[in-house]
Amino acid sequence: MSYIQGVSRKQAVLFPDTVDDYIEEDDPARLMDLFVDRLDLQKMGFVRSEPKAEGRPGYSPRDLLKLYVYGYYYGVRSSRKLERECKVNIQVMWLLGKLQPDFRTISDFRKLNIEPIKAVFSEFNRFCLEMKLFSKSFISIDGSKFKAVNAKDRNFTLNKLDDRIKRLDAHIAEYLSELDEMDKEDSSRVLSREELEHKLEVAKQRKEKYEGYRSQIEKSGEKQISLTDPDARLMKQNEGFGVCFNTQVAVDAESHLIAGFKVTNNATDHGQITELATNVKKDFGSDILETTADKGYEEPQDMADALANGIVPNVIPCEGGNTKTIEFPYKEAEISDEQRASKKTDDIRACLEAGVIPDAYSNILTDAQIIERNSYERDNGPEPGEVLKMSMVEMTEKAKEGYFIRDPERDFVICPMGQILRPKSVKRDGQIRYCNKLACKKCPNKCTDAKFKEADFSKDTLVRIAVKVNKSEDREKPFGGSGGKRKKVVRKKVKYVLHLDENKMNQRKNLSEHPFGTIKRTMGDYYFLLKTKTKVEAEMALFLLSYNLRRAINMAGVSKMMEALA
């Protein structure tokens, strides 16, 4: 018995097949074709959306957009690979009418249409809303790190630069010492004078380069610098540290469609709920939107802002339980019944700050109380204006009297031992943490109760008094004889108890983790091809568009969606 035989490659046919015969009626390529044809590319701002009257004709942006939508849908992102698909892939031939643009044309289209490509994602979501595929019940917000086009060796923090410059100084001193000894005595050495001078010159050049990086960071106010992608930042991932972007995604509860996204270079998820959820709420046209998120989003001010904007933040508490205390600054005001019943954000905020629970939150907020919060401020030490006029030497001398002094221009802190503490992270309350683990390893003094010297400063604070911690008595004493009086400040606050929805919080992981896994599997090594945050957002929009396209097809089918588009 023989095998099934194919058609001879050289056989001629009287009536040749058309390309359309090879594309099935429910092929996703047909939906992509119809969706892109429906878009108003000129209104969306695509470059060359109208052909020029003179000169050589160019490729239509509509065809190139179809190519990218198809490519990201099937995991082909490289412009060179997309060029090959145009020559060998029958679906792409059908989509583009057998056009074969070169890789440079394909690549330039993506780079020149960053904002319009983001708008394509929004347009598809709008179409899904018209088809009522979004449930709008609630959203789940989560973040994941995606690698940038930047190796770790081409990323520098201030502490890393300080350490490298210090080591180079030691190498330079060693080379100079060896050269001096070579002049004084006639002894055989491993390295010749020429080799030592070469090493000395290389060390000086590297030191000059690192000092330039350090100066650039200090002037920019950033904490680190990335040489390949200037917007990427060093972040902790599951597999260690990498230079990444942190992508925030809002997932619709029942449909699992991506309702919105945001690309940041913040290493943590603190303070990311309000902005993203507000944009989704606007797209949904909802008065009140519920959201859920994990423990990494527990930031009191962000949760309060979310409530004031008509968003219920069901954030899993770090300490466990299903309630969370939320505070607002108290503003005395007469609240009318109309304001209380209103779902407008201005009215909701006015109610919350006046100590009145809006009707929209009647089952969510309870126990409204107007309380007084006492805080203590030390009124000793140099004034901020005095610090701003100090030189580096004067700041160091003042710090030795028992203070942590922050230089706002170069954004570092000088400790009582004269060491420089660099910014480490931003805490949930907005304070910036400064530390220097390398300097503290062998330091004989204990200026704080932290494991290492860590000083927390708000953006407006320049001076903090240092204390020695007496471990035997578990109490603090002034460092270096400094003490000072404390001034009591009383502020009124409105405190509420926010009742969190345990059912929604339990669904969070099933909603948020699946899209990230699917997207990273599609990406392969899950790193972006484009550089800078703005361009990365466009590439992320293509990923999420392909995810939503696939999800919508699973829910409604190609035929039904094409009928809605027609």
MIMINU-115755 format. One line per 10 residues: their letters; for each residue x, y, z of C-alpha. Coordinates in steps of 0.2 Angstrom, whole numbers, plus 5000, padded with zeros to 4 digits. Example, Ala and Ser with C-alpha at 12.3 -4.5 7.8 and 13.67 -1.06 7.14 Angstrom:
// residues 2
as = 5062/4978/5039; 5068/4995/5036;
***
This chain:
// residues 566
msyiqgvsrk = 5000/5000/5000; 5007/5017/4995; 5007/5033/5005; 4995/5048/5001; 5003/5057/4986; 5004/5076/4984; 5002/5086/4968; 5018/5088/4957; 5026/5105/4959; 5028/5106/4940;
qavlfpdtvd = 5010/5102/4936; 5001/5116/4927; 4983/5119/4930; 4970/5126/4918; 4961/5136/4932; 4974/5141/4945; 4968/5143/4963; 4966/5161/4971; 4975/5166/4987; 4958/5168/4995;
dyieeddpar = 4954/5149/4993; 4968/5146/5005; 4961/5156/5019; 4946/5148/5029; 4931/5158/5032; 4934/5159/5051; 4952/5162/5050; 4958/5176/5062; 4967/5185/5048; 4950/5189/5040;
lmdlfvdrld = 4945/5197/5057; 4961/5207/5058; 4959/5213/5040; 4941/5219/5043; 4945/5227/5060; 4960/5237/5052; 4950/5242/5037; 4937/5250/5049; 4949/5261/5058; 4951/5280/5054;
lqkmgfvrse = 4970/5280/5052; 4970/5299/5048; 4960/5303/5064; 4971/5292/5074; 4987/5301/5068; 4996/5288/5058; 5010/5294/5047; 5006/5295/5028; 4988/5290/5031; 4985/5300/5015;
pkaegrpgys = 4995/5296/5000; 5006/5310/4993; 5001/5318/4977; 5019/5317/4970; 5034/5306/4971; 5036/5287/4972; 5021/5279/4980; 5024/5272/4998; 5016/5257/5007; 4999/5260/5015;
prdllklyvy = 5000/5261/5034; 4984/5251/5034; 4994/5236/5026; 5009/5238/5038; 4997/5239/5053; 4989/5223/5048; 5006/5215/5046; 5010/5220/5064; 4993/5214/5072; 4996/5198/5063;
gyyygvrssr = 5014/5196/5068; 5011/5200/5087; 4996/5188/5087; 5007/5174/5081; 5022/5179/5091; 5033/5186/5076; 5039/5203/5082; 5056/5206/5073; 5055/5217/5057; 5067/5205/5048;
klereckvni = 5056/5190/5052; 5040/5199/5047; 5049/5203/5030; 5051/5184/5028; 5033/5181/5033; 5028/5192/5018; 5037/5180/5006; 5032/5163/5013; 5016/5165/5023; 5000/5163/5013;
qvmwllgklq = 4990/5172/5027; 5001/5187/5026; 5001/5186/5007; 4982/5187/5008; 4982/5201/5021; 4994/5212/5011; 4990/5207/4993; 5007/5199/4991; 5016/5215/4995; 5034/5212/5001;
pdfrtisdfr = 5040/5228/5011; 5058/5227/5017; 5062/5226/5035; 5068/5244/5037; 5051/5250/5031; 5042/5238/5043; 5053/5244/5057; 5051/5262/5053; 5032/5261/5053; 5032/5255/5071;
klniepikav = 5044/5268/5077; 5035/5283/5068; 5017/5278/5074; 5020/5275/5093; 5004/5285/5099; 4993/5279/5085; 4997/5261/5089; 4992/5263/5107; 4976/5270/5101; 4973/5254/5091;
fsefnrfcle = 4972/5244/5107; 4959/5257/5114; 4949/5256/5098; 4948/5237/5099; 4942/5238/5117; 4929/5250/5112; 4923/5238/5099; 4923/5224/5113; 4912/5236/5124; 4900/5238/5109;
mklfsksfis = 4899/5219/5108; 4896/5219/5127; 4911/5207/5130; 4917/5216/5145; 4907/5212/5161; 4911/5228/5170; 4908/5219/5186; 4926/5223/5194; 4944/5223/5188; 4960/5215/5195;
idgskfkavn = 4976/5225/5194; 4993/5217/5195; 5010/5221/5189; 5024/5211/5181; 5042/5214/5176; 5047/5213/5157; 5065/5214/5152; 5071/5230/5143; 5085/5231/5130; 5098/5234/5143;
akdrnftlnk = 5111/5222/5151; 5114/5223/5169; 5132/5228/5166; 5126/5244/5157; 5115/5249/5172; 5123/5259/5187; 5116/5265/5203; 5125/5278/5214; 5131/5266/5227; 5138/5255/5213;
lddrikrlda = 5147/5270/5205; 5154/5275/5222; 5161/5258/5226; 5169/5257/5208; 5177/5274/5209; 5183/5270/5227; 5191/5254/5220; 5199/5263/5205; 5206/5276/5217; 5215/5261/5226;
hiaeylseld = 5221/5254/5209; 5228/5271/5203; 5237/5274/5220; 5244/5256/5219; 5250/5259/5201; 5258/5276/5205; 5267/5268/5220; 5274/5255/5209; 5280/5268/5197; 5288/5278/5211;
emdkedssrv = 5297/5262/5217; 5303/5258/5200; 5312/5274/5199; 5320/5272/5215; 5327/5254/5214; 5333/5243/5200; 5323/5227/5203; 5315/5215/5191; 5296/5216/5191; 5282/5206/5183;
lsreelehkl = 5275/5222/5174; 5286/5234/5164; 5285/5253/5165; 5275/5253/5149; 5262/5240/5155; 5260/5250/5172; 5257/5266/5163; 5245/5258/5151; 5235/5251/5166; 5236/5268/5175;
evakqrkeky = 5229/5277/5160; 5215/5264/5158; 5210/5266/5176; 5210/5285/5175; 5199/5284/5160; 5187/5272/5168; 5186/5283/5184; 5182/5298/5173; 5168/5289/5164; 5161/5283/5181;
egyrsqieks = 5162/5300/5188; 5153/5307/5173; 5139/5294/5176; 5138/5299/5194; 5137/5318/5190; 5123/5314/5177; 5113/5304/5190; 5115/5318/5203; 5109/5331/5191; 5094/5322/5184;
gekqisltdp = 5088/5317/5202; 5086/5299/5197; 5093/5285/5207; 5102/5275/5193; 5106/5276/5175; 5104/5264/5161; 5115/5266/5146; 5106/5257/5132; 5088/5261/5137; 5088/5277/5148;
darlmkqneg = 5071/5274/5154; 5074/5256/5160; 5077/5252/5179; 5086/5239/5189; 5072/5229/5197; 5070/5212/5207; 5062/5198/5197; 5058/5180/5202; 5074/5174/5194; 5085/5188/5202;
fgvcfntqva = 5088/5206/5197; 5086/5213/5179; 5084/5229/5170; 5066/5230/5167; 5049/5239/5165; 5035/5236/5177; 5019/5234/5167; 5003/5237/5176; 4987/5228/5169; 4969/5229/5173;
vdaeshliag = 4959/5213/5169; 4940/5212/5168; 4933/5199/5180; 4922/5188/5170; 4928/5191/5152; 4947/5191/5157; 4950/5204/5144; 4963/5217/5147; 4953/5233/5151; 4968/5245/5153;
fkvtnnatdh = 4987/5245/5156; 5001/5256/5161; 5020/5255/5159; 5031/5262/5173; 5049/5261/5178; 5045/5260/5197; 5051/5244/5205; 5036/5243/5216; 5017/5243/5214; 5014/5256/5227;
gqitelatnv = 5002/5270/5222; 4998/5262/5205; 4979/5259/5208; 4971/5276/5206; 4977/5281/5189; 4975/5265/5180; 4958/5261/5188; 4952/5279/5184; 4956/5277/5166; 4947/5260/5165;
kkdfgsdile = 4932/5268/5174; 4931/5281/5161; 4932/5269/5147; 4918/5258/5155; 4907/5273/5158; 4904/5267/5176; 4900/5278/5191; 4908/5267/5204; 4921/5253/5199; 4927/5240/5211;
ttadkgyeep = 4945/5233/5209; 4956/5221/5218; 4975/5220/5220; 4988/5210/5230; 4998/5216/5246; 5010/5226/5236; 4997/5239/5232; 4993/5243/5250; 4997/5261/5251; 4986/5272/5262;
qdmadalang = 4986/5288/5252; 4983/5279/5235; 4968/5269/5243; 4961/5285/5249; 4963/5293/5232; 4955/5279/5224; 4939/5280/5235; 4938/5299/5232; 4938/5295/5213; 4924/5282/5214;
ivpnvipceg = 4935/5267/5215; 4933/5253/5228; 4951/5246/5232; 4949/5228/5238; 4968/5227/5242; 4973/5212/5252; 4980/5218/5269; 4998/5214/5274; 4992/5210/5291; 4977/5199/5285;
gntktiefpy = 4959/5201/5289; 4945/5209/5278; 4945/5227/5284; 4956/5242/5282; 4957/5259/5291; 4957/5273/5278; 4960/5292/5283; 4956/5308/5275; 4961/5326/5280; 4946/5333/5289;
keaeisdeqr = 4937/5348/5280; 4922/5355/5289; 4908/5357/5277; 4889/5356/5276; 4884/5341/5265; 4867/5341/5256; 4857/5326/5253; 4860/5329/5234; 4879/5328/5237; 4877/5313/5248;
askktddira = 4867/5304/5234; 4878/5309/5220; 4891/5298/5212; 4902/5312/5205; 4920/5312/5211; 4919/5330/5217; 4904/5326/5228; 4911/5309/5234; 4927/5318/5240; 4918/5332/5248;
cleagvipda = 4908/5319/5258; 4923/5309/5263; 4933/5324/5269; 4918/5330/5279; 4915/5314/5288; 4900/5309/5279; 4898/5292/5271; 4891/5294/5253; 4876/5283/5248; 4887/5274/5235;
ysniltdaqi = 4898/5268/5249; 4885/5264/5262; 4889/5245/5262; 4908/5248/5260; 4913/5261/5273; 4907/5261/5291; 4912/5269/5308; 4916/5287/5302; 4925/5296/5316; 4933/5313/5317;
iernsyerdn = 4949/5311/5326; 4965/5321/5331; 4982/5315/5326; 4997/5321/5336; 5013/5322/5328; 5030/5328/5335; 5042/5339/5325; 5059/5343/5332; 5063/5361/5331; 5082/5360/5333;
gpepgevlkm = 5095/5358/5321; 5100/5369/5306; 5085/5377/5296; 5082/5371/5278; 5087/5388/5271; 5104/5387/5281; 5107/5369/5274; 5104/5375/5256; 5118/5388/5258; 5131/5375/5265;
smvemtekak = 5145/5368/5256; 5149/5349/5256; 5162/5352/5269; 5150/5362/5280; 5137/5349/5278; 5149/5335/5284; 5155/5345/5299; 5137/5349/5304; 5132/5331/5302; 5145/5325/5314;
egyfirdper = 5137/5335/5328; 5123/5322/5327; 5112/5325/5312; 5108/5316/5295; 5109/5330/5283; 5101/5329/5265; 5108/5338/5250; 5093/5341/5239; 5103/5346/5224; 5113/5330/5223;
dfvicpmgqi = 5100/5319/5232; 5111/5311/5245; 5112/5311/5264; 5127/5313/5275; 5127/5303/5291; 5135/5308/5308; 5151/5298/5303; 5153/5308/5287; 5147/5294/5275; 5136/5297/5260;
lrpksvkrdg = 5119/5288/5260; 5111/5286/5243; 5092/5284/5239; 5086/5266/5241; 5068/5265/5239; 5051/5275/5241; 5041/5269/5256; 5022/5267/5256; 5020/5283/5265; 5030/5292/5252;
qirycnklac = 5046/5294/5262; 5062/5291/5253; 5074/5279/5262; 5093/5282/5261; 5106/5270/5265; 5124/5264/5262; 5127/5246/5267; 5145/5246/5262; 5149/5260/5274; 5139/5253/5288;
kkcpnkctda = 5147/5235/5289; 5162/5240/5300; 5155/5256/5307; 5157/5256/5326; 5142/5267/5329; 5123/5263/5329; 5114/5279/5323; 5097/5271/5320; 5087/5256/5326; 5089/5248/5308;
kfkeadfskd = 5100/5234/5304; 5110/5246/5293; 5111/5265/5293; 5094/5269/5285; 5087/5287/5286; 5070/5291/5280; 5066/5308/5273; 5051/5317/5265; 5054/5327/5249; 5053/5343/5260;
tlvriavkvn = 5065/5337/5274; 5083/5341/5275; 5088/5338/5293; 5085/5323/5304; 5092/5321/5322; 5103/5305/5324; 5101/5294/5340; 5111/5280/5347; 5101/5265/5351; 5105/5257/5368;
ksedrekpfg = 5102/5238/5365; 5102/5233/5383; 5089/5246/5388; 5080/5246/5371; 5079/5265/5370; 5086/5279/5360; 5098/5293/5366; 5104/5308/5357; 5120/5305/5346; 5135/5316/5350;
gsggkrkkvv = 5126/5326/5363; 5112/5333/5352; 5094/5332/5358; 5082/5346/5355; 5065/5349/5360; 5050/5342/5350; 5035/5353/5345; 5018/5345/5346; 5007/5347/5330; 4988/5342/5331;
rkkvkyvlhl = 4979/5338/5315; 4961/5333/5312; 4957/5317/5302; 4942/5308/5296; 4944/5289/5299; 4933/5276/5291; 4933/5257/5291; 4934/5250/5273; 4926/5233/5272; 4935/5222/5259;
denkmnqrkn = 4926/5210/5248; 4935/5193/5251; 4927/5184/5236; 4934/5197/5224; 4951/5196/5233; 4951/5177/5232; 4948/5178/5213; 4963/5190/5210; 4977/5178/5206; 4966/5168/5194;
lsehpfgtik = 4963/5184/5185; 4979/5193/5184; 4992/5179/5182; 4985/5171/5167; 4987/5186/5155; 5005/5188/5160; 5010/5170/5157; 5001/5170/5140; 5010/5186/5135; 5027/5180/5141;
rtmgdyyfll = 5026/5163/5132; 5022/5173/5116; 5037/5184/5118; 5049/5169/5121; 5062/5177/5132; 5050/5191/5136; 5060/5206/5133; 5055/5221/5123; 5063/5226/5106; 5060/5244/5107;
ktktkveaem = 5069/5257/5119; 5062/5271/5130; 5046/5270/5140; 5035/5278/5126; 5040/5266/5113; 5039/5251/5125; 5021/5257/5129; 5017/5255/5110; 5025/5237/5110; 5015/5233/5125;
alfllsynlr = 4999/5239/5117; 5002/5227/5102; 5005/5212/5115; 4989/5216/5124; 4979/5219/5108; 4984/5202/5102; 4979/5194/5119; 4962/5203/5118; 4960/5198/5100; 4963/5180/5104;
rainmagvsk = 4952/5181/5120; 4937/5189/5111; 4938/5176/5097; 4937/5162/5110; 4922/5171/5118; 4912/5176/5102; 4920/5168/5087; 4927/5176/5071; 4910/5175/5061; 4900/5184/5075;
mmeala = 4914/5198/5077; 4915/5200/5058; 4896/5202/5057; 4897/5216/5071; 4911/5225/5061; 4902/5224/5044;
***
